[in-house]
Amino acid sequence: MSEVEDVVVEEAVDAPQEVGLSLVDIANAVNFIDVMSQRGAVKGEELEMVGSFRNRLAAFVQASTPPQETDAEAPTADEPAAE
């Protein structure tokens, strides 16, 4: 007969796992809520709560996203490009 060896798996207790959310995660949650509402996955009595939560998430993403830097050298639609 063959012998069966017990295998012990040790967990790394010293290394805590980082838990967090990124702005991309929160923006994806907003998109998920939008898709759910378009598909009718939310009951009428839940719409106010879900909509309020969605708006708070969207406002957080917008407030936390740094403004886009505009290139001062780029011509606008009204200005011709410098040669």
N, C-alpha and C positions, 0 to 999 in steps of 0.2 A: 504494500500500500504506500501511497505517496503521502508525505507530510504536508500539511497546510501551514504556511507561516502567517502569523498575524502581522498585519502592516499597520503601524501607528502613524497617523498624519498629525503633525504638530501644527497648530495655528500660530501665526506671528502675533503675539499679544502686545509686543512693544511698538508695533507700527499701526497707529490709529489711521483709519481711512478718512479722507477728507470728504465732507458732504457739502454740497453747495449748488447754487443755481447761477447760470450765466444769463446775460441779457438775451442771448439767443434762445435759451430754454424758455424764458418768459414770453418772448415774442412768438415762439412756436405755440405756447399755450393760448395766446390770443388768437392765432390762426386756427387752432383746433376748435376753440369756442365758436369762431365764425363759421367753420365748416359744419359743426354740429347744428347750429341754428339754421343754416341753409337746408339741411337735410331733415329738419323737424324733429331732432332728437331731444328737444327740451319741451316739457309740458308748459302750458300757458301760465300756470301759477308759479312756475319757476323762472319765467323770463326776466322779471325784475331783478331777482337776486343774481342770476347768471350774467345779465347785462351790466349790472353795477360792478360785479367782480371783473368782468372783461375790461370795462372802462378804466378801472383802477390799475390793472396790469398794463394796459396800453399807455396810460399816463406815466407810470413808473418807467417803462422802457423809453418813452420819449424824453422824460426829464433826465434820465441817466445816460442817454446817448450823447456823446460830444458832438457839437455842431460840425458840419462838414466845412473844411477850409476851402475857400474859393481861391483860385489862382488869379492874382491881380493882373497878370500878364495876358490872360485869356480874353479875347475880344467877345463882346456881347453880340446879340443878333443885330443891334442897331449900329455897331461900329465895324468898319472893315478891318480885316487883319492887317497888321503892319508888315511891310516887306523889308 
